[in-house]
Amino acid sequence: MQQENEENSKIGIGTEICIWKDKEQCGNCQLHEDVFCRPKGKYLFYFASPLIIGYIPTIILTLLSPISLTFKLIYFISWAAYALFFFNIWETRILCNHCPYFANESQKVLHCVIDKGKYKAGTYDPGPLSTSEKIQFAVGGILLMTFPIPFLIFAQLYLALIIYIIALILWLISVQTLVCTDCINLACPLNRVPENIRNEFINRNPIIKKAWEEKGYEFN
């Protein structure tokens, strides 16, 4: 009993979120069939494969282009630096910190199957995103996705540009139809979990329900 209490104190607020409880406590809950409340590798495949398919040829075509090496280095280093900042600092503080996977206080990095290893900047917020957070997420995400486009146009790398845009479109389709429909970060503006499943998950987690109701949301 003492060991269990020590473990719970390490987890902190995560003890109030069902995904951090033992599977034996799930009872007759079948939500694992509809959302990834337990890590499933297929979601990483759905999320990453369109990007890999598009980014690799885009990068290769850019490297093989006659553009100066200095310009290429500036381009790739700037993009990589911004991506690191956005994913590990900015996005983490305005979006990922609303996800139940963020709630385990004993972990310094996320263990979500998609964002595994991402540094947990900030603290867990069980409520929905504020208007400011939604705007920041939209601005930051759009900037990240469109970052290479001006460069590719300027360098006249039109084949690489076409491949990159197609990859972005395929990624959006894949994420919206195969990942966002099952994601338990219900606060995310891209979330597409059906309302009945969303309500069932929230009703199983009073701390999340209370935080949303304080913002004016109602659940059946």
CYANA upper distance limits for C-alpha pairs under 8 A (distance plus 0.5 A):
  1 MET  CA      5 ASN  CA      6.79
  2 GLN  CA      6 GLU  CA      6.75
  3 GLN  CA      7 GLU  CA      6.74
  4 GLU  CA      8 ASN  CA      6.69
  5 ASN  CA      9 SER  CA      6.64
  6 GLU  CA     10 LYS  CA      6.93
  7 GLU  CA     11 ILE  CA      6.90
  8 ASN  CA     12 GLY  CA      6.55
  8 ASN  CA     15 THR  CA      6.62
 10 LYS  CA    104 ASN  CA      8.48
 10 LYS  CA    105 GLU  CA      6.84
 10 LYS  CA    106 SER  CA      5.60
 11 ILE  CA     15 THR  CA      6.70
 11 ILE  CA    103 ALA  CA      8.23
 11 ILE  CA    104 ASN  CA      5.28
 11 ILE  CA    105 GLU  CA      5.29
 11 ILE  CA    106 SER  CA      5.50
 11 ILE  CA    107 GLN  CA      8.40
 12 GLY  CA    103 ALA  CA      8.25
 12 GLY  CA    104 ASN  CA      6.98
 12 GLY  CA    105 GLU  CA      5.98
 12 GLY  CA    106 SER  CA      7.97
 13 ILE  CA     17 ILE  CA      7.97
 13 ILE  CA    103 ALA  CA      6.58
 13 ILE  CA    104 ASN  CA      7.28
 13 ILE  CA    105 GLU  CA      7.54
 14 GLY  CA     20 TRP  CA      6.64
 14 GLY  CA    100 PRO  CA      8.17
 14 GLY  CA    103 ALA  CA      5.04
 14 GLY  CA    104 ASN  CA      5.02
 14 GLY  CA    105 GLU  CA      7.26
 15 THR  CA     20 TRP  CA      6.68
 15 THR  CA     21 LYS  CA      7.19
 15 THR  CA    104 ASN  CA      8.16
 16 GLU  CA     20 TRP  CA      8.44
 16 GLU  CA    205 ASN  CA      7.51
 16 GLU  CA    206 PRO  CA      8.39
 16 GLU  CA    207 ILE  CA      7.28
 17 ILE  CA     21 LYS  CA      7.74
 17 ILE  CA    100 PRO  CA      7.27
 17 ILE  CA    103 ALA  CA      8.06
 17 ILE  CA    205 ASN  CA      6.33
 17 ILE  CA    207 ILE  CA      8.08
 18 CYS  CA     26 CYS  CA      8.21
 18 CYS  CA    204 ARG  CA      7.73
 18 CYS  CA    205 ASN  CA      6.99
 19 ILE  CA     37 CYS  CA      6.18
 19 ILE  CA     38 ARG  CA      7.37
 19 ILE  CA    100 PRO  CA      7.94
 19 ILE  CA    101 TYR  CA      8.31
 20 TRP  CA    104 ASN  CA      7.88
 21 LYS  CA     25 GLN  CA      7.06
 21 LYS  CA     26 CYS  CA      8.36
 22 ASP  CA     26 CYS  CA      7.87
 30 GLN  CA     34 ASP  CA      8.11
 31 LEU  CA     35 VAL  CA      6.55
 31 LEU  CA     37 CYS  CA      8.07
 31 LEU  CA    197 ILE  CA      8.08
 31 LEU  CA    201 PHE  CA      7.85
 32 HIS  CA     36 PHE  CA      6.50
 32 HIS  CA     37 CYS  CA      6.31
 32 HIS  CA     38 ARG  CA      7.28
 34 ASP  CA    182 ASP  CA      6.56
 34 ASP  CA    197 ILE  CA      7.99
 35 VAL  CA    181 THR  CA      8.16
 35 VAL  CA    182 ASP  CA      4.60
 35 VAL  CA    183 CYS  CA      6.35
 35 VAL  CA    184 ILE  CA      6.95
 35 VAL  CA    193 VAL  CA      8.44
 36 PHE  CA     40 LYS  CA      7.07
 36 PHE  CA    182 ASP  CA      6.48
 36 PHE  CA    183 CYS  CA      6.61
 36 PHE  CA    184 ILE  CA      7.22
 37 CYS  CA    184 ILE  CA      7.12
 39 PRO  CA    112 CYS  CA      7.05
 39 PRO  CA    113 VAL  CA      5.91
 40 LYS  CA     44 LEU  CA      8.35
 40 LYS  CA    113 VAL  CA      7.03
 41 GLY  CA     45 PHE  CA      7.28
 41 GLY  CA    113 VAL  CA      6.93
 42 LYS  CA     46 TYR  CA      6.80
 43 TYR  CA     47 PHE  CA      6.55
 43 TYR  CA    113 VAL  CA      7.66
 43 TYR  CA    114 ILE  CA      7.37
 43 TYR  CA    178 LEU  CA      8.03
 43 TYR  CA    179 VAL  CA      6.58
 44 LEU  CA     48 ALA  CA      6.38
 44 LEU  CA    113 VAL  CA      6.71
 44 LEU  CA    114 ILE  CA      5.60
 45 PHE  CA     49 SER  CA      6.06
 46 TYR  CA     50 PRO  CA      8.06
 46 TYR  CA    174 SER  CA      6.71
 46 TYR  CA    175 VAL  CA      7.30
 46 TYR  CA    178 LEU  CA      7.20
 46 TYR  CA    179 VAL  CA      7.46
 47 PHE  CA     51 LEU  CA      8.26
 47 PHE  CA    114 ILE  CA      7.83
 47 PHE  CA    171 TRP  CA      7.47
 47 PHE  CA    174 SER  CA      7.36
 47 PHE  CA    175 VAL  CA      6.34
 47 PHE  CA    179 VAL  CA      7.56
 48 ALA  CA     52 ILE  CA      6.75
 48 ALA  CA    171 TRP  CA      8.42
 49 SER  CA     53 ILE  CA      6.60
 50 PRO  CA     54 GLY  CA      6.74
 50 PRO  CA    167 ALA  CA      6.22
 50 PRO  CA    168 LEU  CA      8.07
 50 PRO  CA    170 LEU  CA      6.48
 50 PRO  CA    171 TRP  CA      5.60
 50 PRO  CA    174 SER  CA      8.18
 51 LEU  CA     55 TYR  CA      6.17
 51 LEU  CA    167 ALA  CA      6.44
 51 LEU  CA    168 LEU  CA      7.54
 51 LEU  CA    171 TRP  CA      6.83
 52 ILE  CA     56 ILE  CA      6.39
 53 ILE  CA     57 PRO  CA      7.89
 53 ILE  CA    167 ALA  CA      7.48
 54 GLY  CA     58 THR  CA      6.92
 54 GLY  CA    163 ILE  CA      6.39
 54 GLY  CA    164 TYR  CA      5.98
 54 GLY  CA    166 ILE  CA      7.84
 54 GLY  CA    167 ALA  CA      5.13
 54 GLY  CA    168 LEU  CA      8.21
 55 TYR  CA     59 ILE  CA      6.49
 55 TYR  CA    164 TYR  CA      6.98
 55 TYR  CA    167 ALA  CA      7.96
 56 ILE  CA     60 ILE  CA      6.66
 57 PRO  CA     61 LEU  CA      6.46
 57 PRO  CA    160 ALA  CA      7.65
 57 PRO  CA    163 ILE  CA      8.11
 58 THR  CA     62 THR  CA      6.68
 58 THR  CA    160 ALA  CA      5.26
 58 THR  CA    161 LEU  CA      7.87
 58 THR  CA    163 ILE  CA      7.14
 58 THR  CA    164 TYR  CA      6.76
 59 ILE  CA     63 LEU  CA      6.64
 59 ILE  CA    160 ALA  CA      8.47
 60 ILE  CA     64 LEU  CA      6.66
 61 LEU  CA     65 SER  CA      6.65
 61 LEU  CA    157 LEU  CA      8.31
 61 LEU  CA    160 ALA  CA      6.73
 62 THR  CA     72 LYS  CA      8.19
 62 THR  CA    157 LEU  CA      7.82
 62 THR  CA    160 ALA  CA      7.78
 63 LEU  CA     72 LYS  CA      7.78
 65 SER  CA    157 LEU  CA      8.38
 67 ILE  CA     71 PHE  CA      7.43
 67 ILE  CA     72 LYS  CA      7.50
 67 ILE  CA    155 ALA  CA      7.73
 68 SER  CA     72 LYS  CA      6.96
 69 LEU  CA     73 LEU  CA      6.63
 70 THR  CA     74 ILE  CA      6.73
 71 PHE  CA     75 TYR  CA      6.65
 72 LYS  CA     76 PHE  CA      6.69
 73 LEU  CA     77 ILE  CA      6.31
 74 ILE  CA     78 SER  CA      6.35
 75 TYR  CA     79 TRP  CA      6.73
 75 TYR  CA    148 PRO  CA      8.42
 75 TYR  CA    151 PHE  CA      8.12
 76 PHE  CA     80 ALA  CA      6.52
 77 ILE  CA     81 ALA  CA      6.41
 78 SER  CA     82 TYR  CA      6.64
 79 TRP  CA     83 ALA  CA      6.61
 79 TRP  CA    144 LEU  CA      8.28
 79 TRP  CA    147 PHE  CA      7.35
 79 TRP  CA    148 PRO  CA      8.08
 80 ALA  CA     84 LEU  CA      6.67
 81 ALA  CA     85 PHE  CA      6.76
 82 TYR  CA     86 PHE  CA      6.46
 82 TYR  CA    144 LEU  CA      7.94
 83 ALA  CA     87 PHE  CA      6.47
 83 ALA  CA    144 LEU  CA      7.14
 84 LEU  CA     88 ASN  CA      6.32
 84 LEU  CA     89 ILE  CA      8.31
 85 PHE  CA     89 ILE  CA      5.88
 85 PHE  CA     90 TRP  CA      6.91
 86 PHE  CA     90 TRP  CA      5.22
 86 PHE  CA     91 GLU  CA      5.98
 86 PHE  CA     92 THR  CA      8.37
 86 PHE  CA    140 GLY  CA      7.47
 86 PHE  CA    144 LEU  CA      8.44
 87 PHE  CA     91 GLU  CA      5.75
 87 PHE  CA     92 THR  CA      6.84
 87 PHE  CA    118 LYS  CA      7.91
 88 ASN  CA     92 THR  CA      6.29
 88 ASN  CA    118 LYS  CA      6.41
 88 ASN  CA    119 TYR  CA      6.01
 88 ASN  CA    120 LYS  CA      7.82
 88 ASN  CA    121 ALA  CA      7.59
 89 ILE  CA     93 ARG  CA      6.75
 89 ILE  CA    119 TYR  CA      8.18
 89 ILE  CA    121 ALA  CA      6.43
 90 TRP  CA     94 ILE  CA      6.99
 91 GLU  CA     95 LEU  CA      5.96
 91 GLU  CA     96 CYS  CA      6.94
 91 GLU  CA    137 PHE  CA      7.21
 91 GLU  CA    140 GLY  CA      8.35
 92 THR  CA     96 CYS  CA      5.13
 92 THR  CA     97 ASN  CA      6.34
 92 THR  CA    119 TYR  CA      8.22
 92 THR  CA    120 LYS  CA      6.92
 92 THR  CA    121 ALA  CA      6.38
 92 THR  CA    122 GLY  CA      7.86
 93 ARG  CA     97 ASN  CA      6.25
 93 ARG  CA    121 ALA  CA      6.39
 93 ARG  CA    122 GLY  CA      6.00
 93 ARG  CA    123 THR  CA      8.30
 94 ILE  CA     98 HIS  CA      8.18
 94 ILE  CA    129 LEU  CA      7.87
 94 ILE  CA    133 GLU  CA      5.83
 94 ILE  CA    134 LYS  CA      8.39
 94 ILE  CA    136 GLN  CA      8.09
 94 ILE  CA    137 PHE  CA      7.49
 95 LEU  CA     99 CYS  CA      7.93
 95 LEU  CA    129 LEU  CA      7.70
 95 LEU  CA    133 GLU  CA      7.87
 95 LEU  CA    137 PHE  CA      7.78
 95 LEU  CA    187 ALA  CA      8.10
 95 LEU  CA    188 CYS  CA      7.02
 96 CYS  CA    102 PHE  CA      7.32
 96 CYS  CA    185 ASN  CA      8.15
 97 ASN  CA    102 PHE  CA      6.13
 97 ASN  CA    103 ALA  CA      8.35
 97 ASN  CA    120 LYS  CA      8.11
 97 ASN  CA    121 ALA  CA      8.42
 97 ASN  CA    122 GLY  CA      7.36
 97 ASN  CA    123 THR  CA      6.65
 97 ASN  CA    124 TYR  CA      5.28
 97 ASN  CA    125 ASP  CA      6.31
 98 HIS  CA    102 PHE  CA      7.60
 98 HIS  CA    124 TYR  CA      6.45
 98 HIS  CA    125 ASP  CA      5.35
 98 HIS  CA    126 PRO  CA      5.85
 98 HIS  CA    127 GLY  CA      7.04
 98 HIS  CA    128 PRO  CA      7.51
 98 HIS  CA    129 LEU  CA      7.96
 98 HIS  CA    185 ASN  CA      7.05
 98 HIS  CA    187 ALA  CA      6.91
 99 CYS  CA    103 ALA  CA      7.81
 99 CYS  CA    124 TYR  CA      8.01
 99 CYS  CA    125 ASP  CA      8.29
 99 CYS  CA    126 PRO  CA      7.67
 99 CYS  CA    184 ILE  CA      7.29
 99 CYS  CA    185 ASN  CA      4.92
 99 CYS  CA    186 LEU  CA      7.90
 99 CYS  CA    187 ALA  CA      7.97
100 PRO  CA    124 TYR  CA      8.41
100 PRO  CA    126 PRO  CA      7.80
100 PRO  CA    184 ILE  CA      7.56
100 PRO  CA    185 ASN  CA      7.18
101 TYR  CA    110 LEU  CA      7.19
101 TYR  CA    111 HIS  CA      7.14
101 TYR  CA    112 CYS  CA      6.42
102 PHE  CA    110 LEU  CA      6.76
102 PHE  CA    120 LYS  CA      7.77
102 PHE  CA    123 THR  CA      8.33
102 PHE  CA    124 TYR  CA      6.34
103 ALA  CA    123 THR  CA      8.42
103 ALA  CA    124 TYR  CA      5.88
108 LYS  CA    119 TYR  CA      6.89
108 LYS  CA    120 LYS  CA      6.23
109 VAL  CA    116 LYS  CA      7.72
109 VAL  CA    117 GLY  CA      5.68
109 VAL  CA    118 LYS  CA      5.76
109 VAL  CA    119 TYR  CA      5.01
109 VAL  CA    120 LYS  CA      5.60
110 LEU  CA    115 ASP  CA      6.82
110 LEU  CA    116 LYS  CA      5.61
110 LEU  CA    117 GLY  CA      5.89
110 LEU  CA    118 LYS  CA      5.82
110 LEU  CA    119 TYR  CA      7.02
110 LEU  CA    120 LYS  CA      6.77
111 HIS  CA    115 ASP  CA      7.40
111 HIS  CA    116 LYS  CA      5.02
111 HIS  CA    117 GLY  CA      6.93
112 CYS  CA    116 LYS  CA      5.54
126 PRO  CA    207 ILE  CA      7.41
126 PRO  CA    208 ILE  CA      5.44
126 PRO  CA    211 ALA  CA      6.54
126 PRO  CA    212 TRP  CA      8.20
127 GLY  CA    187 ALA  CA      7.68
127 GLY  CA    208 ILE  CA      6.65
127 GLY  CA    209 LYS  CA      8.47
127 GLY  CA    211 ALA  CA      5.11
127 GLY  CA    212 TRP  CA      5.51
127 GLY  CA    215 LYS  CA      8.23
128 PRO  CA    186 LEU  CA      8.18
128 PRO  CA    187 ALA  CA      5.16
128 PRO  CA    188 CYS  CA      8.37
128 PRO  CA    211 ALA  CA      8.18
128 PRO  CA    212 TRP  CA      6.63
128 PRO  CA    215 LYS  CA      8.20
129 LEU  CA    133 GLU  CA      6.23
129 LEU  CA    134 LYS  CA      6.73
129 LEU  CA    187 ALA  CA      6.28
129 LEU  CA    188 CYS  CA      7.74
130 SER  CA    134 LYS  CA      6.81
131 THR  CA    135 ILE  CA      6.79
132 SER  CA    136 GLN  CA      6.65
133 GLU  CA    137 PHE  CA      6.51
134 LYS  CA    138 ALA  CA      6.71
134 LYS  CA    189 PRO  CA      7.55
135 ILE  CA    139 VAL  CA      6.63
136 GLN  CA    140 GLY  CA      6.35
137 PHE  CA    141 GLY  CA      6.29
138 ALA  CA    142 ILE  CA      6.48
139 VAL  CA    143 LEU  CA      6.59
140 GLY  CA    144 LEU  CA      6.72
141 GLY  CA    145 MET  CA      6.73
142 ILE  CA    146 THR  CA      6.48
143 LEU  CA    147 PHE  CA      6.10
145 MET  CA    168 LEU  CA      8.18
146 THR  CA    150 PRO  CA      8.32
147 PHE  CA    151 PHE  CA      8.40
148 PRO  CA    152 LEU  CA      6.68
149 ILE  CA    153 ILE  CA      6.70
149 ILE  CA    161 LEU  CA      7.16
150 PRO  CA    154 PHE  CA      6.52
151 PHE  CA    155 ALA  CA      6.51
152 LEU  CA    156 GLN  CA      6.45
152 LEU  CA    157 LEU  CA      5.62
152 LEU  CA    158 TYR  CA      7.31
152 LEU  CA    160 ALA  CA      7.66
152 LEU  CA    161 LEU  CA      6.39
153 ILE  CA    157 LEU  CA      6.77
153 ILE  CA    158 TYR  CA      7.19
153 ILE  CA    161 LEU  CA      7.75
157 LEU  CA    161 LEU  CA      6.69
158 TYR  CA    162 ILE  CA      6.63
159 LEU  CA    163 ILE  CA      6.75
160 ALA  CA    164 TYR  CA      6.54
161 LEU  CA    165 ILE  CA      6.68
162 ILE  CA    166 ILE  CA      6.65
163 ILE  CA    167 ALA  CA      6.63
164 TYR  CA    168 LEU  CA      6.76
165 ILE  CA    169 ILE  CA      6.79
166 ILE  CA    170 LEU  CA      6.67
167 ALA  CA    171 TRP  CA      6.49
168 LEU  CA    172 LEU  CA      6.69
169 ILE  CA    173 ILE  CA      6.77
170 LEU  CA    174 SER  CA      6.53
171 TRP  CA    175 VAL  CA      6.45
172 LEU  CA    176 GLN  CA      6.45
173 ILE  CA    177 THR  CA      6.50
174 SER  CA    178 LEU  CA      6.07
174 SER  CA    179 VAL  CA      7.64
175 VAL  CA    179 VAL  CA      5.33
175 VAL  CA    180 CYS  CA      6.37
176 GLN  CA    180 CYS  CA      5.56
176 GLN  CA    181 THR  CA      7.17
176 GLN  CA    190 LEU  CA      7.75
176 GLN  CA    191 ASN  CA      8.27
176 GLN  CA    192 ARG  CA      7.52
177 THR  CA    181 THR  CA      6.71
178 LEU  CA    182 ASP  CA      7.83
179 VAL  CA    183 CYS  CA      6.65
180 CYS  CA    190 LEU  CA      7.03
180 CYS  CA    191 ASN  CA      5.34
180 CYS  CA    192 ARG  CA      5.63
180 CYS  CA    193 VAL  CA      7.12
181 THR  CA    191 ASN  CA      6.97
181 THR  CA    192 ARG  CA      4.87
181 THR  CA    193 VAL  CA      4.82
181 THR  CA    194 PRO  CA      7.61
182 ASP  CA    192 ARG  CA      7.86
182 ASP  CA    193 VAL  CA      6.14
183 CYS  CA    191 ASN  CA      7.23
183 CYS  CA    192 ARG  CA      8.32
183 CYS  CA    193 VAL  CA      7.30
184 ILE  CA    193 VAL  CA      8.43
185 ASN  CA    191 ASN  CA      7.69
186 LEU  CA    191 ASN  CA      6.41
186 LEU  CA    193 VAL  CA      7.95
186 LEU  CA    198 ARG  CA      7.73
187 ALA  CA    191 ASN  CA      7.72
193 VAL  CA    197 ILE  CA      7.13
193 VAL  CA    198 ARG  CA      6.54
194 PRO  CA    198 ARG  CA      6.60
195 GLU  CA    199 ASN  CA      6.52
196 ASN  CA    200 GLU  CA      6.68
197 ILE  CA    201 PHE  CA      6.73
198 ARG  CA    202 ILE  CA      6.69
199 ASN  CA    203 ASN  CA      6.45
199 ASN  CA    219 PHE  CA      6.55
199 ASN  CA    220 ASN  CA      7.28
200 GLU  CA    204 ARG  CA      6.86
201 PHE  CA    205 ASN  CA      7.16
202 ILE  CA    206 PRO  CA      7.44
202 ILE  CA    208 ILE  CA      6.60
202 ILE  CA    209 LYS  CA      5.89
203 ASN  CA    209 LYS  CA      6.76
203 ASN  CA    219 PHE  CA      8.30
205 ASN  CA    209 LYS  CA      6.81
206 PRO  CA    210 LYS  CA      6.40
207 ILE  CA    211 ALA  CA      6.82
208 ILE  CA    212 TRP  CA      6.79
209 LYS  CA    213 GLU  CA      6.56
210 LYS  CA    214 GLU  CA      6.64
211 ALA  CA    215 LYS  CA      7.29
212 TRP  CA    216 GLY  CA      7.24
212 TRP  CA    217 TYR  CA      6.10
212 TRP  CA    218 GLU  CA      8.42
213 GLU  CA    217 TYR  CA      5.17
213 GLU  CA    218 GLU  CA      6.52
